[in-house]
Amino acid sequence: MAKPIYKLFMARYNEAGYQLSQAERDKMLAKRNEIADRLGIKTILVCDSSWVSEQYLLWGVEEYPDMDVVYEFHAELNKLDWFRYFEATTLLGTRMEEE
């Protein structure tokens, strides 16, 4: 059985993202969330870090059912041209088992 994959992300708009209207940003985010829901991705936590970070607006943790979903989600974001507007630093991992 595949283990869930956890993704830590720290994200921000890039220059093209800031050129979008708030309505356009909201629409892209809604499409992204629809894809995540369809693929069974769970958002565990999203935090506003804009008040304390000059580099990232937000950060969070998501749970993916397995690695195949990680790949599929990235491919779907590419179809949306997501990475033209948003930048992120991510880290993937699996839950550590207690001994």
ZIPEHU-V754476 format. One record per helix or strand of 2 or more residues. SS is the DSSP state (H for helix, E for strand). FROM is the first residue (numbers start at 0). TO is the last residue. If there is no record, write none. Layout:
BEGIN
SS/FROM/TO  SS/FROM/TO
END
This chain:
BEGIN
E/4/12  H/14/18  H/21/38  E/41/47  E/57/63  H/66/78  H/81/83  E/85/92
END
